[in-house]
């Protein structure tokens, strides 16, 4: 049975500890997408990485691997979550999945993440054959996203030149309030999740 795993990005520490904001897995369009998957008879999980603002690759991996990933799985990753999925799939070459959908994937090209605490999240060998193990893949990218996302996309294109990309105009980092993205509803993403099932 097809299942969906939706992985959040990496907020700053002040956002993480702000009690007026939801947890990362319950923020922005993630809970909306999870609910839409469920009403379309797709089980959907939203892993929550503890202290994600300074989490190492092992921290991400330990949380993510609590969920089943198989040839019927659809993986959705936002920002840092998308970068994590590229590493995890690169390092788990035996895994095949149904879909990989990356929304504004981030690989920290400007080295924002501190080098202490074992931060090695994006220090990995890119598997150039990664897309051959995925039935369908796509990147959602906004033309006015931040510089580090633009540079991340350039790197992804250099490693995986056949990775399909859908360009959005004025959607910022795909967070409600960024440009033309005004609500938590993300129908274009839901359409991609449900396509060809």
WOMOPE-V736872 format. One line per field, one symbol per residue. ss: DSSP state (@ for helix, = for strand, . for the rest). psi: psi as a letter, one per 20 degrees, with the letter a starting at -180 (. if undefined). burial: # if it has 24 or more other C-alpha atoms within 12 Angstrom, else .. A space follows every 50 residues. Layout:
BEGIN
ss = ???
psi = ???
burial = ???
END
This chain:
BEGIN
ss = ..=====.....@@@@.......@@@...@@@@@@@@@@...===..... .@@@..@@@@@@@@........======.@@@@@@@@@@@@.....==== ===..........................@@@@=========....@@@@ @@@@@@@@@.....====.........=..=.....@@@@@@@@...
psi = ppqppoprborrhhggjoiiqrqhikqcighgggghggikkoppqnqopp lhhkqrghggghghjiqppaijppppppdhhggghggghhimiipqrgqo opolqpjlhjlhpqiakknkhjnqopoijghijpgpqqppppikrrghhg hggggghhgmijoqpppqpljcklppiocioiripmhhgggggipk.
burial = .##########....#......###############....######### .######.###.##....##.###################....###### #########...#......###...#...##.###########.##.### .##.##...#..#.#..#..#####.....#..###..##.###...
END
